[in-house]
Amino acid sequence: MQHIQLGPLDYIILAIYVVFVVAIGFALRRYLKSSSDFLTSGRSIPAWVTGLAFISANLGALELVGMAASGAKYGIATAHFYWVGAIPAMVFLAVFMMPFYYGSKARSVPEYLKLRFDERVRALNSIAFAVMTLFASGISMDALAKLLHQLLGWDYNWALLICSAVVLVYVLKGGLTSAIYTEVLQFFMIVLGFAPVVYLALKDVGGWHTMTDSLKTVALNPAALHLKDPGTTYADTAWSSAWKPLLAGPANNPMGVDVFAMVFGLGFVLSFGYWCTNFLVVQRAMAAKNMGAARRTPLIAAVPKMLFPALVIVPGMIAVALMSVPNKGYRIPPPILNDKATVAAVASVKKVAGLDSKAAYKLITETVGLEQNGKDDKTGAPKPLKMDPDKLAAVVANYANKPIDTDTPEGKKLRGEFLDQFNDAVTDYDYNGVITSLVTRYCPTGLMGLALTALLASFMSGMAGNVTAFNTVWTYDLYQAYLAPNKTDQHYFWMGQFITVVGIVLSIACAYFAKKYNNAMDIIQLVFGFVNAPLFATFVLGMFWSRCTGTGAFLGLFGGIGTSALVHGLTVAEGKGGWLGTSLYTFPSTMAQNFWLASFAFIACFVLTLVISLATQQTKTNDQLKGLVYSLTPKLKDENEPWYAKPAVAGTLLLIGCVILNIIFW
Amino acid sequence: MGLDLRWPIGLMFSLIGVMLTITGLVTSSDADMYKRSLGININLIWGVVLLVFGAFMLIMAWRGAKTSQSTPPGESTKK
């Protein structure tokens, strides 16, 4: 693959960003005096800053890249992650939950669980969260280093180490405040860096209406572009309408999801579980300077969040539309062949001389597929690489007799050309490459630097966000709670800084782990999916039902986790799941499986917590639960706020905005 | 926290904006360079946008600093 040549200007823009984030870290250093300054920002930050950091902490590069990928795969229905999922959850957090988080003076979400329930629930939540954030941070850094390697030809190890070092410096110097400030910087970077790319891409494809027209043609026969298996056909609105394809049933939309799974599984269970209980985002709101600011944080965040689909999902749709116009010469990039598969590609093309085209096709796609995709679990046969037979035949005819396997200068040059053409013949897509392929297609040097800096910034702040959440949970919920209670604050301050270094080192280790054991990483993420799915049931019962007990919550959580593992073990989707041996049900897509799994986990956790709570003694008195449970907490007075700043009013307006967007793109 | 975030945001985007604008002006006759961006001198246009945004942030930061100076001590701690 051709590396992008960056001009001096691009490097200067990149350097400016790095200098600014490091300088912010150093400038904030003198305000850090205690552990709470370092780990919780001393609750001093204005709402617009925490609000933008709130979405920015979530808008890591993986989100950016992943949403564009989903936009290409599923079309505008991807926006449900925003308009059905995120916004209502953020409003709920602001109006109903923030008063307890902020008012309880808890320094973290696990600490709230300790105050509301008991130590067991806190330990379960904090350990799971701490491990999860490190892996998340590792995955993000691995993706960053890979991207820099592929795109710019940088060395993987150096890219990883340098980016981690930058994050380490500014987090260590400025603590959580530094992470939050850089997240805001990153927010503007992403918006201002990608907006011109989306504008140019949309202009190139002929504007919104031409794009949706193209997508309608694509939807009737997605196999023509190798988006789906041959024979698949959808209604023409499958990519360009948000609800019509869903209402037509799971077989009639590219997501393979039904309306119930979408609304209950994603919209209620998963989104509320993520936005209302994940400490990574909630920590931003908890750092606000007062209750009003804390409650406004998710509401301020919701405004740009509502509009983000234009920036992150539309590029994916444009990519598909561009592909359907042959003279644009665009395709979503193929998966990058790994080193072994590259060697296999060169070797197999040299071997097919004398074979007829069908046998040659089989030999090449299977040899390369074995290195790239591995073997099929059931049959043990190699999973062949998907390739266009005509294009592959042309490549073979061109290069089979040329010295592409020698290491002479000529051989290397020919091998490069050969691999470019070979890759082009691959009909599989690396959807995660949509964003970078559009950036390289449209950005001249200068704007290129800005867009790449935005991408880099989002990876780095993703790491910073995870590390700052990790060091708080470690220091307050594990170290202070169980390992070394009753030390001086200076000791915990020191520990916070020390564990930040450890957190970064462990993140780097996780990045290498992710690079080496891709499959193990999938399993780890799956397990965390099980752990997270039922969490919202615990919070909702804990916050709104004073009778809910610690034992109920603890066992209910285990029941929920067990249920999601069980559902995953008994169902199959796209060859995933079914690890218990028998499959009771086959979902049309892994997304549908995830949504249903979460729904079952939530219901199981909810019912179990309810029943066990009724059967056990409440160990906390009503007085202890004051400020932690809705019915035992005096209503907040927000009368001195102007009407539009009242969380309930602003929240309602946001929900109305959401409904309008859903109707426009119905 | 003691640092008004609008200063670094404003400075950074003004700086990048100025650089993109100048690049856009210098390369305005370079049709080859802007073939990618559909013949639009996107560096010039977007440089100006960034510059305006950066300047706006700086003005807001400057006004913020002025009002917090003019409020009597005690008032600002309440805020």
Chai-1 contact restraints between the chains, C-beta under 6 A:
chainA,res_idxA,chainB,res_idxB,connection_type,confidence,min_distance_angstrom,max_distance_angstrom,comment,restraint_id
A,L9,B,T23,contact,1.0,0.0,6.0,A-B,restraint_1
A,I13,B,I16,contact,1.0,0.0,6.0,A-B,restraint_2
A,F20,B,P8,contact,1.0,0.0,6.0,A-B,restraint_3
A,F20,B,M12,contact,1.0,0.0,6.0,A-B,restraint_4
A,I24,B,P8,contact,1.0,0.0,6.0,A-B,restraint_5
A,A27,B,L3,contact,1.0,0.0,6.0,A-B,restraint_6
A,L28,B,L3,contact,1.0,0.0,6.0,A-B,restraint_7
A,Y31,B,M1,contact,1.0,0.0,6.0,A-B,restraint_8
A,Y31,B,G2,contact,1.0,0.0,6.0,A-B,restraint_9
A,S44,B,M1,contact,1.0,0.0,6.0,A-B,restraint_10
A,V49,B,L5,contact,1.0,0.0,6.0,A-B,restraint_11
A,T177,B,M1,contact,1.0,0.0,6.0,A-B,restraint_12
A,Y181,B,L5,contact,1.0,0.0,6.0,A-B,restraint_13
A,P196,B,I42,contact,1.0,0.0,6.0,A-B,restraint_14
A,P196,B,W46,contact,1.0,0.0,6.0,A-B,restraint_15
A,L200,B,S37,contact,1.0,0.0,6.0,A-B,restraint_16
A,D204,B,L38,contact,1.0,0.0,6.0,A-B,restraint_17
A,Y442,B,R36,contact,1.0,0.0,6.0,A-B,restraint_18
A,Y442,B,S37,contact,1.0,0.0,6.0,A-B,restraint_19
A,P444,B,M33,contact,1.0,0.0,6.0,A-B,restraint_20
A,P444,B,Y34,contact,1.0,0.0,6.0,A-B,restraint_21
A,P444,B,R36,contact,1.0,0.0,6.0,A-B,restraint_22
A,P444,B,S37,contact,1.0,0.0,6.0,A-B,restraint_23
A,G446,B,L20,contact,1.0,0.0,6.0,A-B,restraint_24
A,G446,B,T23,contact,1.0,0.0,6.0,A-B,restraint_25
A,G446,B,N43,contact,1.0,0.0,6.0,A-B,restraint_26
A,L447,B,I42,contact,1.0,0.0,6.0,A-B,restraint_27
A,L447,B,N43,contact,1.0,0.0,6.0,A-B,restraint_28
